[in-house]
């Protein structure tokens, strides 16, 4: 058994030996000695959090090192959910299925403390709103956005979309095992695109598409609050824009809300 353990630990030693040499110049803040499975063990903890393990087996001493855990990690996350607007008498109803919110974010996770992380993100997100009344066409006029009844056929799809480049900051509290996480922070974004799309069938039954290749008065800037809740490997997000979705005086007063899951 001792020889088997020595072989396994030698693998760790092979990858950690060079690093073990570096620890010689660091101050030891804690030393622990104990016996286990007939071997004598010594654990040295250094000032930077690195741990060096030594064990004696059959008159031979072996060493391996557990490096200090990284304080910063990064990953690509995907937000996948739906969009809604806050209620307004001047807005038509939207369908949840088809009003997708999609975000691609490069997220940095700074581990400030065991139970507190600071998450920063940079990415791109897309708002999509699919109207429940498929015969309403979204048009841009000099006075503002209009939702008009289409009369030259039968509408089958009416959508509005806008895309933004975003920055986010979400301080996060978590349990010691990181199985439960709660974050609350904010974001800001700059519009990089937008358009309207209307699909209809004409009197001959042919399908046609009309594109409004403009921003449809969607605000150039968005900013708001973001909440994240995680349990185990499952994470949810909730975004609430604090400013109006449309430019002032060019569209209904309404705020964008998006919520869904985070895919790591």
Secondary structure, 3 states (H helix, E strand, C coil): CHHHHHHHHHHHHHHHHHHHHHHHHCCEEEEEEEEECCEEEEEEEECCCCEEEEEEECCEEEEEEECCCCCEEEEEEEEEEEEEECCCCCCCCEECCCCEEEEEEEEEEEEEECCEEEEEEEEEEEEEEEECCCCEEEEEECCEEEEEECCCCEEEEEEEEEEEEEEEEEEEEECCCCCEEEEEEEEEEEEEEEEEEEEEECCCCCEEEEEECCCCCECCEEEEEEEEEEECCEEEEEEEECCCCECCCCCCCCCEEEEEEEEC
